[in-house]
């Protein structure tokens, strides 16, 4: 049986909490990497962000140009509820693999 990795598939995974890859916190290697960057004006895009722990950490660390992209609306809505101060204009529901190179996300 072929699995269609579309929005409905990923939304179902998030709503049923079938996210075995989710650490429940910022990934330690990414946290360590972000902690080394001194230029907080950099633009950061986190594709397929899911629960976006890294995005929250980056934003709270002063990276105000942090953007989150996910195919499913469910984790984006949950993220916005958990982080109401994160700019909603930095949350993008889109298929990373289908977007055009010229598409401006931020």
N, C-alpha and C positions, 0 to 999 in steps of 0.2 A: 504494500500500500504506500502510495506517495504522500509525503507530508508537505503541505503547502505552508511555507513559512511566511504567511501574510499577516496583516494586522490582526485579524480574528484569532489566528493561532497564538500570537504573542500576547494579546489581551487576555485570552483564556489562561495562559500560563501565569500571568501576573495576578489575575483575579483569584485563581485557585492556589496561589502561593507555591506553584510548581517551578521554583527558581533555585534549583540546587547549586547553581554557580554563584549565587548571591552570598557575599561574605558577611553582610549585615553591617559593614563599616567600610571606610575608605581602604583601598588596597594598600598595604604597607609599602610596596615598592613605588607606587605612584605618589603616596604621601611623601616619601623620602625625596623623590625627584622634585615635586612641587616645592618642598622646603628649601631646595638648593637654588631656585630661580629668584633672582633679585628684581628683575624687570616685571613689575606687577601690571604693566600696561599691555602685556602680550594678550593676544586673542587666543582663547582656548575653545576648541570644539570637542565635545565628548559624544561620539556617535554610538548608537545602540546603548545609550546610557543606563537604561533600566531605572533602578532606584537612585542612581546618580550620587552616590556618597562622595565620589571624587569631585563632582561639580560643587556640591555644598561646601566641601573642605576648601576647594580652590577659591570660591567666592568669599567665604569667611576669612580667608588668608589674605584678601586684598586683590585678588584677580577679578576685577569687576567686569571684564570682558569675557567671562565664561559663558559658553552656550551649551545647551543640552539638546541632543537630537535622538528621537526614538520613533519607531514605526507605530507603536501603540500609544494611544492617548492615556490609558490607565496609569502607567508609571509616571507620566508627566503630571497628571492631575494630582496624584498622590504626593509627588515631589513638591508641587506648588502649595499643597495643604500643609506639608511639614516645614516648608521654608517660604513663608508668605512674603518675606523681604527680598527674595530672589526675583529679579525682573521677569515678568511673564513674557515679555518680548524676547527673552533669551531662551525660551522653550520652543522647540521646533518639532512638530510631528511630521515626519517625512521618512521615506525610504532612502537611506543613505546610498544604496547601490543604484537607485533610479534617478537621483538628482543630477542635474546637468552641471558640468564644471563651471559654467558661467553664473550659476544660481548664487545669488548673494544671500547668505544666511545671516550675516552680521556685517 
